[in-house]
C-alpha cells in the first residue's frame, strides 16, 4: 500500500518502520525525479536505517503508480553555471549510492514503473530488486552530452560492463523489465503490482527471521572491493560537472528546455 496519498510540489521522503522492516518512500511530481534536497533526505533515511537496531531490512520505493524515478532534477541541471555547482549536483546520486552500499541492512528496491538515469543507479545499488512488467529502464545521459559516470560502477557491478555499454549507447530507447531481469538488474519481475507486493512481503517475512549479524556480514562480503567508491564516485561527479559546462551540452540542454 502507498505510504502517502498525495504529493506536494517539492516532493517528499517518508519512512516507516513496521515489525523490523523500514520502508523508505521518495516522491516528486516530476515523475519522481530527485532534486538535491530529496537526495540528501534519502541519504539521511538510509543512514538512520543502517544504525537502527529495530530495523532488519529496508524497502526502497517511490510514490504513485507510474514512473519509479526519472533521475536527477532537470531544472537543477540546466541551472549549473560552474564546476563547483556541477560537482555538488552530480554528487547527490553518488552520496545515495554510497549510503546504500555501506548500509548494514539489505536494501530491496520495489520498482513499479520506468526508471531513467539515476533511477537505474538506485536500482543497481539495491541488494535485491523486484519489479513489474512496466519497469523498463533507460540511460539517456549521452543524449544531453554527458554520460552515466556516477552510476556506472553500480550498474556495471550488477549487470556487467557489456550490458552497461549497451544500455548507455542505446540512449534513445528503453530496455524492458524482462531484459533487466535477464541481465541481473532485477531479481524478480512480476506480472502485476499486487503479485510483486505479495512476493515482497514474503521475502521480508523470511529475512526478518534471519540473524541480523549474519546478514550484515554477508552484505559486507557481497560489496567487498567497493570501498574506494567514496572517492571514485566523487571523481565521476566532478567529470560530469565539467562536461555539463561544455558548449555542446549547454546547447543540447537549451534545446530540451525550449521543447
Residue frames as qw, qx, qy, qz and C-alpha x, y, z in Angstrom:
[[0.000, 0.888, 0.459, 0.000, 0.00, 0.00, 0.00],
 [0.346, 0.657, -0.066, 0.667, 1.24, 3.54, -0.65],
 [0.449, -0.296, -0.487, 0.688, 2.77, 5.37, 2.27],
 [0.048, 0.391, 0.141, -0.908, 1.31, 8.67, 1.12],
 [0.434, 0.606, 0.666, -0.045, -1.87, 9.52, -0.75],
 [0.329, 0.932, 0.128, 0.077, -0.68, 12.83, -2.18],
 [0.703, -0.060, 0.051, 0.707, 2.49, 14.68, -3.01],
 [0.009, -0.908, -0.119, 0.402, 3.35, 18.36, -2.68],
 [0.583, 0.808, -0.071, 0.042, 5.19, 20.35, -5.34],
 [0.019, -0.796, 0.596, -0.105, 8.53, 19.93, -3.56],
 [0.725, 0.162, -0.669, -0.020, 8.27, 16.19, -3.17],
 [0.656, -0.600, 0.289, -0.354, 8.94, 14.11, -0.11],
 [0.484, 0.236, -0.829, 0.154, 10.97, 11.36, 1.53],
 [0.701, -0.439, 0.152, -0.541, 8.96, 9.39, 4.07],
 [0.355, 0.252, -0.889, 0.144, 9.94, 6.43, 6.21],
 [0.760, -0.334, 0.067, -0.554, 8.01, 3.94, 8.26],
 [0.078, 0.320, -0.926, 0.183, 9.10, 1.06, 10.50],
 [0.824, -0.135, 0.013, -0.550, 6.86, -1.97, 10.86],
 [0.945, -0.204, 0.244, -0.079, 7.97, -5.13, 12.63],
 [0.679, -0.353, 0.465, 0.444, 11.62, -4.92, 11.59],
 [0.520, 0.424, 0.494, 0.552, 11.01, -3.60, 8.07],
 [0.057, -0.641, -0.071, 0.762, 11.79, 0.03, 7.30],
 [0.493, 0.606, 0.529, 0.333, 10.10, 1.35, 4.18],
 [0.176, -0.514, 0.088, 0.835, 11.59, 4.49, 2.65],
 [0.449, 0.663, 0.568, 0.187, 9.48, 6.24, 0.02],
 [0.170, -0.359, 0.150, 0.906, 10.53, 9.14, -2.19],
 [0.351, 0.667, 0.646, 0.120, 8.22, 11.12, -4.40],
 [0.083, -0.419, 0.124, 0.896, 8.20, 14.17, -6.65],
 [0.577, 0.600, 0.343, -0.435, 5.53, 15.44, -9.07],
 [0.421, 0.700, -0.459, -0.350, 8.06, 15.44, -11.95],
 [0.880, 0.210, -0.410, -0.117, 7.93, 11.66, -12.47],
 [0.842, -0.524, 0.033, 0.123, 9.63, 11.04, -9.10],
 [0.560, 0.594, -0.269, 0.511, 12.77, 12.87, -10.14],
 [0.707, -0.542, -0.281, 0.357, 15.19, 13.60, -7.33],
 [0.145, 0.885, -0.150, 0.416, 16.37, 17.17, -6.70],
 [0.395, 0.415, -0.628, 0.527, 19.33, 17.62, -4.39],
 [0.366, -0.381, 0.466, -0.710, 17.34, 18.18, -1.22],
 [0.922, -0.079, 0.018, -0.379, 15.46, 14.91, -1.67],
 [0.781, 0.321, -0.486, 0.224, 18.72, 13.07, -2.36],
 [0.067, 0.457, -0.596, 0.657, 20.07, 14.47, 0.91],
 [0.671, -0.259, 0.304, -0.625, 16.98, 13.26, 2.74],
 [0.943, 0.129, -0.269, -0.145, 17.35, 9.81, 1.19],
 [0.509, 0.406, -0.616, 0.442, 20.93, 9.59, 2.45],
 [0.257, -0.384, 0.525, -0.715, 19.80, 10.55, 5.96],
 [0.850, -0.105, 0.093, -0.508, 16.99, 7.97, 5.94],
 [0.883, 0.240, -0.401, 0.050, 19.27, 5.18, 4.69],
 [0.296, 0.439, -0.626, 0.572, 22.00, 6.04, 7.21],
 [0.502, -0.330, 0.405, -0.689, 19.45, 6.05, 10.02],
 [0.943, 0.013, -0.099, -0.319, 18.12, 2.64, 8.95],
 [0.674, 0.397, -0.569, 0.253, 21.66, 1.29, 8.90],
 [0.149, 0.320, -0.659, 0.664, 22.19, 2.16, 12.57],
 [0.633, -0.276, 0.129, -0.711, 18.68, 1.46, 13.89],
 [0.106, -0.208, 0.960, -0.157, 18.73, -1.80, 15.91],
 [0.576, 0.296, 0.570, -0.506, 15.00, -2.21, 15.30],
 [0.637, 0.601, -0.199, -0.440, 15.47, -2.43, 11.53],
 [0.714, -0.181, 0.655, 0.168, 16.32, -5.76, 9.92],
 [0.466, 0.271, 0.634, 0.555, 15.61, -4.99, 6.26],
 [0.100, 0.526, 0.032, -0.844, 14.93, -1.87, 4.17],
 [0.472, 0.561, 0.637, 0.239, 12.45, -1.43, 1.32],
 [0.084, -0.412, 0.152, 0.895, 13.16, 1.48, -1.03],
 [0.312, 0.565, 0.736, 0.202, 10.19, 2.55, -3.13],
 [0.042, -0.001, 0.121, 0.992, 8.74, 5.59, -4.84],
 [0.351, 0.353, 0.471, -0.728, 5.37, 7.28, -4.84],
 [0.544, 0.432, -0.113, -0.710, 2.44, 6.66, -7.11],
 [0.823, 0.186, 0.528, -0.094, 1.61, 4.20, -9.86],
 [0.656, 0.753, -0.051, -0.026, 3.58, 5.46, -12.88],
 [0.540, 0.636, -0.453, 0.315, 7.32, 6.24, -13.02],
 [0.808, -0.381, -0.290, 0.344, 9.70, 4.77, -10.47],
 [0.377, -0.726, 0.062, 0.572, 12.30, 7.51, -10.92],
 [0.565, 0.806, 0.119, 0.127, 13.11, 9.97, -13.71],
 [0.712, 0.182, -0.142, 0.664, 16.62, 10.57, -12.35],
 [0.334, -0.270, -0.235, 0.872, 18.08, 13.91, -11.37],
 [0.166, 0.802, 0.389, -0.421, 16.23, 17.21, -11.44],
 [0.549, 0.501, 0.361, 0.564, 16.34, 18.71, -14.94],
 [0.050, -0.964, -0.133, -0.226, 15.72, 22.20, -13.56],
 [0.568, -0.743, 0.262, 0.238, 18.78, 21.94, -11.32],
 [0.761, 0.045, 0.422, 0.491, 20.83, 20.51, -14.18],
 [0.416, 0.689, 0.301, 0.512, 20.19, 23.39, -16.56],
 [0.231, -0.965, -0.031, -0.122, 20.95, 25.93, -13.80],
 [0.799, -0.356, 0.115, 0.471, 24.56, 24.76, -13.33],
 [0.276, 0.959, -0.058, 0.036, 26.94, 27.64, -14.06],
 [0.111, 0.763, -0.621, 0.136, 30.35, 26.49, -12.82],
 [0.587, 0.187, -0.784, 0.075, 32.31, 23.37, -11.82],
 [0.075, -0.122, 0.726, -0.672, 31.58, 23.81, -8.12],
 [0.653, 0.116, 0.209, -0.719, 27.85, 23.73, -8.78],
 [0.735, 0.285, -0.526, -0.318, 28.36, 20.83, -11.18],
 [0.322, 0.207, -0.866, 0.322, 30.22, 18.78, -8.60],
 [0.313, -0.011, 0.597, -0.738, 27.56, 19.49, -5.97],
 [0.726, 0.197, -0.083, -0.653, 24.76, 18.50, -8.35],
 [0.758, 0.257, -0.576, -0.169, 26.25, 15.21, -9.55],
 [0.120, 0.287, -0.829, 0.465, 27.44, 14.29, -6.05],
 [0.633, -0.157, 0.241, -0.719, 23.82, 13.78, -4.99],
 [0.942, 0.088, -0.198, -0.255, 23.41, 10.34, -6.52],
 [0.517, 0.408, -0.665, 0.353, 26.99, 9.49, -5.51],
 [0.208, -0.325, 0.619, -0.684, 26.03, 10.02, -1.87],
 [0.820, -0.043, 0.131, -0.555, 22.86, 7.95, -2.19],
 [0.864, 0.267, -0.425, -0.039, 24.65, 5.04, -3.86],
 [0.336, 0.383, -0.697, 0.504, 27.39, 5.12, -1.22],
 [0.479, -0.263, 0.457, -0.701, 24.78, 5.25, 1.56],
 [0.921, 0.070, -0.071, -0.377, 23.10, 2.17, 0.06],
 [0.706, 0.392, -0.562, 0.178, 26.45, 0.43, -0.32],
 [0.199, 0.328, -0.697, 0.605, 27.58, 0.98, 3.25],
 [0.669, -0.334, 0.084, -0.659, 24.15, 0.39, 4.83],
 [0.159, -0.301, 0.913, -0.224, 24.40, -2.57, 7.21],
 [0.607, 0.272, 0.634, -0.395, 20.94, -3.79, 6.25],
 [0.323, 0.201, 0.770, 0.512, 19.88, -5.37, 2.98],
 [0.292, 0.443, 0.061, -0.845, 18.01, -2.90, 0.77],
 [0.387, 0.352, 0.824, 0.217, 15.25, -4.16, -1.50],
 [0.147, 0.219, -0.213, -0.941, 14.13, -1.91, -4.34],
 [0.401, 0.503, 0.746, -0.169, 10.43, -2.06, -5.22],
 [0.041, -0.254, 0.419, 0.871, 10.16, -0.84, -8.82],
 [0.428, 0.508, 0.678, -0.314, 6.63, -0.19, -10.03],
 [0.503, 0.835, 0.190, -0.115, 7.39, 1.73, -13.23],
 [0.701, 0.591, -0.066, 0.394, 10.01, 3.13, -15.59],
 [0.558, -0.713, 0.086, 0.415, 13.42, 4.26, -14.39],
 [0.567, 0.758, -0.023, 0.322, 15.81, 6.65, -16.14],
 [0.260, 0.726, -0.378, 0.513, 19.38, 7.68, -15.39],
 [0.071, -0.428, 0.673, -0.599, 19.98, 7.97, -11.67],
 [0.804, -0.140, 0.192, -0.545, 16.88, 5.89, -11.04],
 [0.906, 0.241, -0.349, 0.000, 18.63, 2.97, -12.73],
 [0.318, 0.489, -0.626, 0.518, 21.62, 3.62, -10.47],
 [0.496, -0.347, 0.464, -0.647, 19.44, 3.35, -7.38],
 [0.951, 0.039, -0.037, -0.305, 18.01, 0.04, -8.58],
 [0.753, 0.401, -0.472, 0.224, 21.50, -1.27, -9.29],
 [0.080, 0.492, -0.611, 0.615, 22.74, -0.22, -5.84],
 [0.770, -0.309, 0.192, -0.524, 19.98, -2.17, -4.13],
 [0.273, -0.356, 0.892, -0.052, 20.85, -5.62, -2.82],
 [0.243, 0.311, 0.915, 0.088, 17.70, -7.11, -4.33],
 [0.262, 0.237, -0.103, -0.930, 15.18, -5.61, -6.74],
 [0.327, 0.416, 0.849, -0.017, 11.63, -6.64, -7.55],
 [0.142, 0.280, -0.249, -0.916, 9.74, -5.09, -10.42],
 [0.632, 0.471, 0.527, -0.318, 6.69, -5.29, -12.66],
 [0.663, 0.375, 0.513, 0.395, 6.48, -5.71, -16.43],
 [0.244, 0.926, 0.199, 0.207, 6.24, -1.95, -16.98],
 [0.477, -0.812, 0.177, 0.287, 9.52, -1.22, -15.17],
 [0.758, 0.518, 0.060, 0.392, 11.60, -0.52, -18.28],
 [0.517, -0.679, 0.076, 0.515, 14.96, 1.22, -17.92],
 [0.569, 0.732, 0.103, 0.359, 16.96, 3.78, -19.88],
 [0.512, -0.523, 0.046, 0.680, 20.29, 5.58, -19.57],
 [0.421, 0.819, 0.338, 0.196, 19.75, 8.74, -21.61],
 [0.394, -0.764, 0.062, 0.507, 22.78, 10.76, -20.47],
 [0.480, -0.058, 0.500, 0.718, 24.58, 10.70, -23.84],
 [0.213, 0.698, 0.578, 0.366, 21.60, 12.44, -25.45],
 [0.144, -0.980, -0.138, -0.029, 22.35, 15.57, -23.43],
 [0.423, 0.774, -0.337, 0.329, 26.11, 15.50, -23.83],
 [0.338, -0.615, 0.640, -0.312, 27.23, 13.78, -20.62],
 [0.592, 0.117, -0.791, -0.100, 27.37, 10.13, -19.55],
 [0.777, -0.533, -0.198, -0.269, 26.20, 7.88, -16.71],
 [0.441, 0.512, -0.596, 0.434, 29.56, 8.27, -15.00],
 [0.325, -0.437, 0.548, -0.634, 28.45, 8.43, -11.36],
 [0.840, -0.078, 0.303, -0.444, 26.10, 5.46, -11.51],
 [0.689, 0.470, -0.525, -0.169, 28.25, 3.38, -13.89],
 [0.103, 0.370, -0.877, 0.287, 30.15, 1.48, -11.16],
 [0.520, 0.026, 0.644, -0.561, 26.90, 0.38, -9.52],
 [0.794, 0.402, -0.005, -0.457, 25.27, -0.59, -12.80],
 [0.534, 0.520, -0.664, -0.056, 28.35, -2.42, -14.09],
 [0.163, -0.294, 0.859, -0.387, 28.67, -4.30, -10.80],
 [0.638, 0.168, 0.549, -0.513, 25.12, -5.57, -11.22],
 [0.804, 0.498, 0.227, -0.230, 24.81, -6.24, -14.97],
 [0.766, -0.031, 0.379, 0.518, 28.40, -6.22, -16.27],
 [0.137, -0.520, 0.242, 0.808, 30.33, -3.78, -18.43],
 [0.108, 0.123, 0.768, 0.619, 28.99, -5.14, -21.73],
 [0.071, -0.673, -0.728, -0.111, 25.38, -4.58, -20.70],
 [0.188, -0.744, -0.180, 0.615, 26.20, -1.18, -19.21],
 [0.170, -0.269, 0.486, 0.814, 27.71, -0.28, -22.58],
 [0.027, 0.384, 0.805, 0.452, 24.62, -1.46, -24.46],
 [0.148, -0.775, -0.583, 0.192, 22.28, 0.43, -22.13],
 [0.233, -0.662, 0.011, 0.712, 24.40, 3.59, -22.33],
 [0.138, -0.175, 0.578, 0.785, 24.84, 3.62, -26.10],
 [0.088, -0.486, -0.771, -0.401, 21.19, 2.83, -26.81],
 [0.114, -0.174, -0.421, 0.883, 20.43, 6.12, -25.11],
 [0.334, -0.068, -0.258, -0.904, 17.25, 6.90, -27.01],
 [0.701, -0.194, -0.495, -0.476, 15.22, 3.85, -26.09],
 [0.627, -0.459, 0.452, -0.437, 14.09, 1.82, -23.10],
 [0.344, 0.178, -0.922, -0.026, 15.09, -1.75, -22.31],
 [0.690, -0.398, -0.384, -0.467, 12.29, -3.91, -20.96],
 [0.590, -0.571, 0.428, -0.377, 11.94, -5.13, -17.41],
 [0.990, 0.014, 0.141, -0.004, 12.47, -8.68, -18.68],
 [0.624, 0.603, -0.290, 0.403, 15.76, -7.53, -20.21],
 [0.172, -0.709, 0.451, -0.513, 16.70, -6.13, -16.81],
 [0.859, -0.321, 0.307, -0.255, 15.78, -9.43, -15.17],
 [0.949, 0.276, -0.034, 0.148, 17.83, -11.44, -17.67],
 [0.474, 0.629, -0.333, 0.518, 20.89, -9.27, -17.00],
 [0.583, -0.229, -0.590, 0.509, 20.59, -9.31, -13.21],
 [0.043, -0.334, 0.117, -0.934, 19.34, -5.77, -12.61],
 [0.688, -0.287, 0.079, -0.662, 16.05, -7.17, -11.34],
 [0.198, -0.223, 0.934, -0.195, 15.94, -10.28, -9.21],
 [0.241, 0.399, 0.885, -0.023, 12.29, -10.92, -9.99],
 [0.229, 0.041, -0.252, -0.939, 9.77, -9.40, -12.40],
 [0.265, 0.341, 0.836, -0.338, 6.06, -9.88, -11.70],
 [0.129, 0.476, 0.689, 0.531, 3.02, -9.52, -13.93],
 [0.243, -0.809, -0.350, -0.404, 1.17, -7.17, -11.55],
 [0.035, -0.597, 0.420, -0.683, 1.86, -4.81, -8.67],
 [0.795, -0.400, 0.137, -0.434, -0.27, -6.99, -6.41],
 [0.975, 0.051, -0.164, 0.139, 1.83, -10.06, -7.20],
 [0.464, 0.528, -0.377, 0.603, 5.02, -8.04, -6.69],
 [0.314, -0.588, 0.347, -0.659, 3.89, -6.84, -3.28],
 [0.936, -0.263, 0.032, -0.231, 2.90, -10.33, -2.21],
 [0.868, 0.240, -0.248, 0.357, 6.32, -11.60, -3.21],
 [0.192, 0.601, -0.356, 0.689, 7.99, -8.69, -1.44],
 [0.630, -0.544, 0.201, -0.516, 6.01, -9.33, 1.74],
 [0.991, -0.114, -0.066, 0.012, 7.09, -12.97, 1.73],
 [0.663, 0.427, -0.308, 0.532, 10.74, -12.06, 1.16],
 [0.098, -0.620, 0.348, -0.696, 10.71, -9.58, 4.04],
 [0.834, -0.409, 0.082, -0.361, 8.95, -12.11, 6.27],
 [0.949, 0.070, -0.183, 0.248, 11.75, -14.57, 5.56],
 [0.452, 0.527, -0.313, 0.648, 14.57, -12.06, 6.04],
 [0.396, -0.676, 0.203, -0.588, 13.20, -10.92, 9.40],
 [0.938, -0.329, 0.002, -0.109, 13.78, -14.42, 10.75],
 [0.821, 0.305, -0.242, 0.418, 17.48, -14.45, 9.94],
 [0.624, -0.510, -0.144, 0.574, 20.40, -13.46, 12.15],
 [0.190, 0.978, 0.073, -0.041, 20.88, -9.72, 11.66],
 [0.344, -0.740, 0.491, 0.306, 24.63, -10.01, 12.26],
 [0.619, 0.039, 0.705, 0.345, 24.92, -12.72, 9.63],
 [0.451, 0.775, 0.419, 0.141, 23.00, -10.61, 7.12],
 [0.039, -0.973, 0.161, 0.161, 25.22, -7.60, 7.81],
 [0.490, -0.492, 0.632, 0.344, 28.35, -9.72, 7.42],
 [0.614, 0.340, 0.653, 0.284, 27.04, -11.19, 4.16],
 [0.305, 0.932, 0.196, 0.003, 26.28, -7.73, 2.80],
 [0.240, -0.845, 0.396, 0.269, 29.83, -6.66, 3.63],
 [0.579, -0.158, 0.720, 0.348, 31.19, -9.68, 1.74],
 [0.534, 0.607, 0.564, 0.167, 28.96, -9.07, -1.26],
 [0.196, 0.979, 0.047, 0.043, 30.12, -5.45, -1.51],
 [0.675, -0.497, 0.288, 0.464, 33.80, -6.29, -1.00],
 [0.550, 0.115, 0.432, 0.706, 36.06, -4.34, -3.32],
 [0.108, 0.772, 0.408, 0.474, 33.88, -1.24, -3.50],
 [0.474, -0.667, -0.295, 0.494, 35.39, 0.59, -0.54],
 [0.351, -0.161, 0.218, 0.896, 37.09, 3.08, -2.91],
 [0.108, 0.640, 0.631, 0.425, 33.71, 4.25, -4.22],
 [0.237, -0.832, -0.298, 0.403, 33.62, 7.12, -1.73],
 [0.214, -0.581, 0.322, 0.716, 36.39, 8.73, -3.77],
 [0.283, 0.106, 0.772, 0.559, 35.60, 7.19, -7.16],
 [0.123, 0.714, 0.677, 0.132, 32.01, 8.42, -7.38],
 [0.117, -0.877, -0.105, 0.455, 33.03, 11.94, -6.40],
 [0.285, -0.362, 0.551, 0.696, 35.67, 11.87, -9.13],
 [0.203, 0.379, 0.797, 0.425, 32.98, 10.82, -11.58],
 [0.005, -0.855, -0.478, 0.200, 30.72, 13.60, -10.28],
 [0.197, -0.708, 0.195, 0.650, 33.49, 16.13, -10.96],
 [0.267, -0.026, 0.732, 0.626, 33.87, 14.75, -14.50],
 [0.108, 0.650, 0.726, 0.196, 30.15, 15.15, -15.14],
 [0.141, -0.856, -0.259, 0.426, 30.26, 18.62, -13.61],
 [0.215, -0.482, 0.417, 0.740, 32.90, 19.67, -16.14],
 [0.203, 0.190, 0.807, 0.521, 31.17, 18.10, -19.13],
 [0.082, 0.743, 0.659, -0.083, 27.83, 19.75, -18.40],
 [0.082, -0.809, -0.014, 0.582, 29.51, 23.13, -18.90],
 [0.391, -0.073, 0.623, 0.674, 30.73, 22.33, -22.42],
 [0.296, 0.290, -0.174, -0.893, 29.17, 24.38, -25.24],
 [0.365, -0.029, -0.817, -0.445, 27.73, 21.26, -26.87],
 [0.238, -0.360, -0.862, 0.265, 26.00, 20.13, -23.71],
 [0.063, 0.406, 0.322, -0.853, 24.71, 23.61, -22.91],
 [0.333, 0.183, -0.428, -0.820, 23.25, 23.87, -26.39],
 [0.369, -0.166, -0.889, -0.214, 21.60, 20.47, -26.09],
 [0.148, -0.406, -0.723, 0.539, 20.12, 21.33, -22.68],
 [0.174, 0.332, 0.047, -0.926, 18.81, 24.62, -24.07],
 [0.379, 0.022, -0.656, -0.653, 17.03, 22.78, -26.88],
 [0.328, -0.321, -0.883, 0.095, 15.36, 20.45, -24.37],
 [0.056, -0.380, -0.479, 0.789, 14.34, 23.44, -22.26],
 [0.269, 0.264, -0.188, -0.907, 12.65, 25.11, -25.22],
 [0.342, -0.053, -0.823, -0.450, 10.88, 21.98, -26.43]]
